[in-house]
């Protein structure tokens, strides 16, 4: 069964800007704002990179966030539920970023 839910932009902003990514060794930098024209610019390790190389670059905008959240809800339903209830943490941030960037969970 497929259905959709409405998630307030503030909830997404709070998650993306409320976590430093210090939990994520593969995520090197994140700056900007996902709901503006310039987007949320990130630097990360590609799946094929040696750890710490950080050659991946991506600008995340609203459509990518929506796709990533849908994947996150499907792949990590308990963590998604926790996040929706306000119980997010660095692990949830890490998993959401993987779903946005890679379209799946890559790093344990």
PEGI-V918520 format. One record per residue. N is the residue number from 1. PHI is phi in whole degrees, 0 to 359 (* if undefined). PSI is psi as a letter, one per 40 degrees, with the letter a starting at -180 (* if undefined). D_LAST is the distance of its C-alpha to the last C-alpha in Angstrom with 1 decimal. Layout:
N_PHI_PSI_D_LAST, N_PHI_PSI_D_LAST
//
This chain:
1_*_h_27.5, 2_248_h_26.7, 3_209_i_27.5, 4_233_i_27.0, 5_229_i_26.9, 6_265_h_28.1, 7_240_h_26.0, 8_297_h_28.0, 9_305_d_27.4, 10_297_d_27.6, 11_297_d_24.5, 12_291_d_22.4, 13_300_d_24.2, 14_301_d_23.6, 15_291_d_19.8, 16_294_d_19.7, 17_259_e_22.3, 18_267_e_21.6, 19_236_h_18.4, 20_281_e_18.6, 21_83_e_15.2, 22_297_d_15.5, 23_289_d_12.1, 24_263_h_10.7, 25_296_d_11.7, 26_277_e_11.5, 27_257_h_13.9, 28_266_d_17.3, 29_204_i_19.8, 30_211_h_20.5, 31_211_i_24.1, 32_102_a_26.6, 33_222_h_26.6, 34_296_d_25.0, 35_255_e_28.2, 36_247_i_30.7, 37_299_d_31.9, 38_280_d_30.3, 39_75_a_26.8, 40_258_h_23.7, 41_270_h_23.3, 42_231_i_20.0, 43_234_h_19.2, 44_209_i_15.8, 45_279_h_14.4, 46_289_i_14.7, 47_302_d_12.5, 48_270_e_15.5, 49_287_i_16.1, 50_289_i_16.0, 51_304_h_13.9, 52_95_e_16.3, 53_295_d_18.5, 54_62_f_18.1, 55_276_e_20.3, 56_285_h_18.8, 57_225_i_21.1, 58_204_i_21.2, 59_248_h_23.5, 60_262_h_22.2, 61_236_a_24.9, 62_305_d_25.4, 63_298_d_24.9, 64_293_d_21.4, 65_296_d_20.5, 66_299_d_22.0, 67_298_d_20.1, 68_297_d_16.7, 69_293_d_17.7, 70_296_d_18.8, 71_294_d_15.6, 72_302_d_13.7, 73_298_d_16.5, 74_284_d_16.1, 75_280_d_12.4, 76_226_g_12.0, 77_299_d_15.6, 78_291_d_15.5, 79_295_d_13.8, 80_298_d_16.2, 81_299_d_19.0, 82_302_d_18.3, 83_298_d_18.4, 84_298_d_21.6, 85_271_e_23.1, 86_90_e_22.6, 87_253_f_19.9, 88_273_i_17.3, 89_212_a_15.6, 90_297_d_13.5, 91_294_d_10.2, 92_298_d_12.0, 93_302_d_13.2, 94_301_d_10.0, 95_295_d_8.9, 96_297_d_12.6, 97_297_d_12.9, 98_298_d_10.3, 99_295_d_12.3, 100_290_d_15.4, 101_283_d_14.9, 102_260_e_13.2, 103_78_e_14.2, 104_190_i_10.9, 105_275_h_7.2, 106_253_d_6.5, 107_255_h_3.8, 108_344_*_0.0
//
